Amino acid sequence: MTRGNQRERDRLKAQKAASSQKSKNGKTGSEMQRDKEQVAQIMRQKQQEAEEKRKAEAAKAGSSSGGGK
């Protein structure tokens, strides 16, 4: 029931594969901060455009249903 050195070889293979993988984040703190600011600016712009669109639709809906007695 022994596996010989297969377990040891598998362990070394897994260790080698794990060490060769690139780390999750290779950015410096300032690069990460800059990227966060860029994403935040894009999101603010999208939110502003959506808000303007909502206001325009509300104004359009308000003026067209103004009455007709």
C-alpha positions in Angstrom: 0.0 0.0 0.0 3.0 2.3 -0.1 3.3 4.8 -2.8 7.1 4.9 -2.8 8.4 8.4 -3.6 5.3 9.4 -5.7 4.0 11.5 -2.9 7.3 13.3 -2.5 7.6 13.9 -6.3 4.0 15.3 -6.4 4.8 17.6 -3.5 7.9 18.9 -5.2 6.0 19.3 -8.5 3.2 21.3 -6.8 5.8 23.4 -4.9 7.6 24.2 -8.2 4.4 25.2 -9.9 3.4 27.4 -7.1 6.7 29.2 -7.0 6.6 29.8 -10.7 3.3 31.5 -10.7 3.3 35.3 -10.8 2.2 37.1 -7.6 -1.3 38.6 -7.7 -0.1 42.2 -7.6 3.1 43.6 -9.0 2.2 47.2 -8.7 3.7 49.7 -6.3 1.5 51.6 -3.9 1.6 54.8 -6.1 0.6 52.8 -9.2 -2.3 51.2 -7.4 -3.4 54.6 -6.1 -3.3 56.1 -9.5 -5.3 53.3 -11.0 -7.9 53.6 -8.3 -8.2 57.3 -9.0 -8.7 56.7 -12.7 -11.4 54.1 -12.1 -13.1 56.4 -9.6 -13.0 59.3 -12.1 -14.6 57.1 -14.7 -17.3 56.0 -12.3 -18.1 59.6 -11.2 -18.4 60.5 -14.9 -20.8 57.6 -15.6 -22.9 58.5 -12.5 -23.1 62.1 -13.6 -24.2 61.1 -17.1 -26.8 58.7 -15.7 -28.2 61.4 -13.3 -28.4 63.9 -16.2 -30.3 61.4 -18.3 -32.7 60.7 -15.4 -33.3 64.4 -15.0 -33.9 64.9 -18.7 -36.4 62.0 -18.8 -38.2 63.3 -15.7 -38.5 66.7 -17.3 -39.7 65.3 -20.5 -42.3 63.0 -18.7 -43.4 65.9 -16.5 -44.0 68.3 -19.4 -45.8 65.8 -21.7 -48.2 64.7 -19.0 -49.0 68.2 -17.9 -52.7 68.0 -18.6 -55.4 68.3 -21.2 -58.8 69.1 -19.8 
